[in-house]
Amino acid sequence: MKPASAALHGVRVLDLSRVLGGPYCSQALADHGADVIKLEPPSGDETRGWGPPFLGDTAWYFEGVNRNKRAICVDLSQEAGRAIVWQLLEQADVLLENFKPGTLARWGMDYARDLAPRFPRLIHCAVTGFGAQGPLGGLPGYDAAIQAMTGLMSVNGEQDGPPLRVGLPVVDMVTGLNALSGILLALYERERSGLGQSLDIALYDCGVSLLHPHLPNYFGSGKATTRSGNAHPNIAPYDSYRTASVPLYLAVGNDRQFARLCQMLEIASLPADPRFIDNRSRCAHRPQLKQALEAALSQHRAEELAPRLLHDGVPCAPVQGVEQVVAHPHTAYRQLLVDMGEYRGTASPIKLSRTPARYDTPPPALGQHSRTVLSELGYADAQQQALLDAGVVISHD
């Protein structure tokens, strides 16, 4: 069990989800003390094979979102396997799953019909592609396809180039965060009502929710959004600019910051130019503004200029690679890396003063805790062996 100092100590999560959205959510719950039991099919979570690179036989992709969990391997196509789930639900506060809609119902585990009457305090969180109903209800969804369908790709890329996928699984990860938020909301509300509820978290919904400011801009103008590369559609200068070294990204959000930038670059007269006097004017004259700024920036190295600008109140940064992020002293200061033996992971960004995140165990092997969990459920050694022999349970402990 997780230590009592953790924020979610005493909360038990049965995690039947695979790939990214659900596991990303359950790792966040586990980091803050929830006892997460990850149940995988005999083939395992498919991300165990999403490599290279691999740590032993397991892809680092899996390692990235599955620490602090206990793993059991159960064949839910068999009745005896589903019986184990029913026993686990007796002790669970949260059931997290990302099966195709209708799967649990076929197993006699529909939330409204079967689970809620028997476990009225249970919080059920279903992560799906499109939800269960509607024109696309029940269809499968993966991050990149959802990025394409929800317009994220249409606003990502250079103005004269093709639509591009965002270079990380942003829909899956935001879906995981929304699932986390929903679960915490439901746990909080349960303190008042004493009742659980079912959460419907769809990748499609989460993808659409990310379209800020593009949806508000469309609502206000009636015009389709076009790609703008690294530039912000509503703010200038808010773009990547050439320097004497690597590109510098300027995120200048107001006139005061613009004036300080120009003073630092020794072009202090620029803010008085009618073309650049306020944000609306600067947006209307982006090419001229970029030309003037890059002429001044050509005399500076981004790595040296950025700290000076930041300390003067101008938000900016050199464009860095992943390896530079890992090596950056502020990454270490913020304790954003977790090391446990051969495992290295990204720490929780959620920092609580009294009950911080804990990193107790690396991601588990497939079925690593099958016997331990079965023992907790009251299965005798002979019963466990019978389940193993029948292929209902797989154990690698």
N, C-alpha and C positions, 0 to 999 in steps of 0.2 A: 504493500500500500504506500501511497505517496505521503510525505510528512505533513503533519497538521498545520504547519506554517504556510502551506501553499493556499492560494486563493480559492481553488476548486477542490480542496481536500474533501473527500467523502462523496464526490460525484463520480458515478461509474458510467462509462460510455461503452456501448457495444457498437463497434465500428465495422460495418459490413461493406464499406465503400472501398473503391480501388482507384488507381491512376492518380489524380492530382487534387481536384476540388475538395472531395471529402477528406482524404488523408491530410491535406494542408490544414483543414479545419481541425481535425482531431489531434494533430501534432500541437497546435496552439493550445487546445484544451489540456493536453498531457503536460505541456511545458509549465502550466500553471496549476498542476496538481491533480487533475482528473485521472482516475484509473481507467485507461483506455485499453480495451481488449480488441485487438484487430483480428477479425475472423476472415481467413482467406480460403479460397477453393483449393483443391489438390494441385492445380496448375499454378497457384500463387497469383499475387497481384502482378499484372502483366508488366508493370514498370520494373520489376526485378530483372527483366531481360532487356530493358531499354538502354543499352550501352553499345560501344564503350563510352567512358571508362567503367571498369568494374572493380569492386572491392571483394576479392575472392570470387564467388559465383554471382554476386548481386551487383546490379548497376548502381552507380552513384546517383542516378536519377531517383531511385527508390530511397536511397540513404538520405536524400535531401528533405524528405517530408514524413519520416516514420520513426523518429526517435521517441524515447520515453513510453513506448507502447509494449504491451504484451501480445504475443502472436500465437494464435491457434489456427490449425488447418483442419477444416471440416467440409465434408461433401454434403452440401445442402440438397442435392438431388435425391438423397436417401432420407427416408423417414426418420431414421435414427439420428441423422445429422441435424434435422430440423428440431428434433426433441431436445438436442443440446441448446439450440437457440432459445427455445421456450424456457429452459432452466436458467439460462443467462439473463433473460428478460426479467426474471423474478427479482433480480438484484440491480437492474439497470435503471438509471435515471434518464438516459438518452439512448435512442437507437438512431444511428446515422447510416444511411444506405444510398447507393446510387444505381440500383437495379432499374431495368426497363420498367416503366409503369405497368402494373398488373402482375408482376412477378410475385410479390409478397401475397397478393390476393389469391393467386393460384395455389400457394402453399398454405392457405388458411390463416394468413397473417395480415390481412387488411387492417389498416389502422382503425377506422371507424367501426367496422363490423366485428373484428376479433381482438385487437390489441387494447383499445381504449376501455372496453367493458372489463377486461381482466386486469389491466394495469392502468388505472385512471390517472396516475401521476406521471406516466411515461411521456417523454417528449420525443416525438418521431420527426426526424429531419430527412426528407427525400431530396436528393440532388439529382436533377434530370436535365436533359438537353432542352426540352421545350414545355415541360409540364405534362400532365396526363391527358388533358383535354385540348380542344381547339383545332384549327386547321393543321397544325404540325404536332399535336399532342401525341406523345408516346414514341416519337421518332428519336433515333440516336443523335447525339450532338457531341462534337469534339471542338476543342478550343479554336483551331484555325478556321474550321467551317463556320463557327459562330462569329468569329471576327469578320469573315467575308459577308455573312448574311446580315449582321447588325450595323453595317456601315463603318466599322472601325478601320478596315482596310481602305475604304474609299477616301478617308481623310489622312491616311498615313502614306508618306512618300513625297518625292519631289513634285513640284507643280507640273512639270512637263514629262513626268515619268509615270509608270503604271502604279496601281494600288499595291501596297505592300503589307504583309503581315507584320504586326508589332513583334519585335524580336524576342519576346518572352511570352509564356502562356498567360497573358494578362486576364483573360476571361475566366479561366479555371481558378486563378488565384483570387480574383475578386469574388468569384462564386464561393470559394472557401471562406473568405472573410465575411461575406454576407450570411453564410451558414453559421459561422461562429457568432455573429451578432444576434441572429435569430435565436440560437440556442440559449445564449445568455439572457436575452429578453424573456424567453419562455421560462427559464429557471427563476428569474426575478418575479415574473407574474405568478408563478406557481406558489411562491411564498404567501401570496395574498389569497388565491383561490383554492389552493390545494390540488389543482388539476393540471395535467399536462395538456399538450395540444400537438397538432401536426404542422410541420413547416414545409412549405412548397418553395424550393429554391431552384430556379431554372437558369441554365447558362444563357439562354436567349434573353431573359429579363435582365440579367446582370450585364450582358453586352450592351443592350440598349441604354442601361443606366449610366454607362461610361461616356455617353456622347455629349459631354459638356466641354466647351460651350457651343458645340455644333448644332444640337437640337434647339437651344434657345435662340441662336442666330437664325436658324431656319424659321422658327415660329415668328420671329420679329420681321424678317425680310421676305419670306416666301421663296428665297433663292437657295438652290442646292449648294452645299459646301464644296469648295474645291481644295485640293491638296496644297499645302503651303510649305512643304519641306520641314525645316527646323523652326520656321517662323511661327509665331503665335498669330491666330487670325484676328485678334482684337487689340493687341498691344504692340508697341514699337518704342525702343529697340528691344526685341524679345526674340533672339535668333542666335545662330552660330556665326561667328565672324573670324575671318582669317587674321592671323598674327604672324610674327616672325618665327613662331614654332608651331605648336599644335593649335587647333581651333579653340576659340574662347566663346563660351555661351554666356550671353548677357541676358539677364532677366529683370529688366528695368521696368518697374511697375508704376512709377509716378514721376512728376516733373522734378521733384527735389533730387531723386536718385539720378535722373538724367543730367541735371546740372552738375552734380558731383562727379559723374563719369567724365563729362566734358572738361571739367577743371583738371582732373587727374591726367587726362590725355592732352592737356594744353591746347584745347580748342574751346575755350570758355565762352566765345562769342556765339557758338552754335545754338544754344537754347533761345537766343533772342531772334534768330532767323524765323520769319513768319511761317516757313515750311515745317519748322520743328518746335514751335512754341508750346504745343500741348500734344497729348496723345493722339487726338483725332487728326491733327495736322501731320504728325509724324507717320501715322498709318497711311495717309494719303500720299506720302512722298517716301515710301520705303526704299526704292532704288537709290535715290539721292542720299538718303540717310545712311544706308549701308556703305555707299561709296566713301562718304566723308569719314565714317568711323573706321573703316578698314584702312584708309590712308594713314590715319593716326595710329592705329593698332599695329601697323607694319613695323613700327619702331620698337615694339615690345615683345617679349616672350610671355606667352600666356601663363606659364607656371610661376613666373615671378610677378606678373602684374595682378593676377587674380587675388592673392592674399592681401595686397595693398588695397584693391578695390573693396574687397569684403570688409576689411577693417574700417573703411571709410563709408560703409553703409550701402554699397552697391552690390546687389546679388549677382553673382557670376561664378563660373568655374571653368577650368580647362577641361576639355573632353578627354576623359580617362578610360583606359581599358580595365577589364575585370582584374587582371593581375595587379594593377596599380591600386585599385580599391582595396584588395586584400592586404597590400603592403602599407596602406596609408596609416599614419600614426593615429588619426582620429577614429579609424575603424577599431584599432586596438583600445583606445581610450573609452570608446562607447561599448566595449566588450561585445562586439558583434560576431565574433567567431567562437565556436565551441569545439574543443578538442577532447576526445575520449579515446585513448589508444590510437588505433588506425583511423578512427572516425574523425572527420572534421565537418562541421555544419555551420549554418547561419543561425545566429542566436535570435531569440524573440525580440522584436522591436518594442514590445509592450513592457514598460518598466514601472513596476509598482514599488512604492517606498518600503512598505512593511512586508509584503509577500511577493518577492520577485520570482521570476521564472527560475525553474530548476532544471538541471540537465543530469539526470541520474543514470540513464541507460542508452546505449547506442541503438540504432534500428535493429529489430530482432531478425533472426533467421526464420525461414518458413517453418511454422509449427514449433518454434522454440519453446513455447510455454504450454503446449497442448496438455501434457500430463499434469502440470501444476494446476491449471485451471480446472481440469476434470476432477482432480482431487478436491479442490475447493467446492465443487458442486456435489461431492459425496460419492463419486464413482470409485468403487474398489479397484484394486490392481487387476483383478481378473476381468472386471467389466471393461476397464481401459484396454486391456490386451485384446479382448474380443472386438472392440471397435477398431483397433489398429489392424487386426487381422482381416477384418471385413472391408478395409479401405475407407471407412466412414471418417476416421481421424488419422492424420499423419503427424508424427512427432519427430522432431530433430533435436530434442533436448538431451 
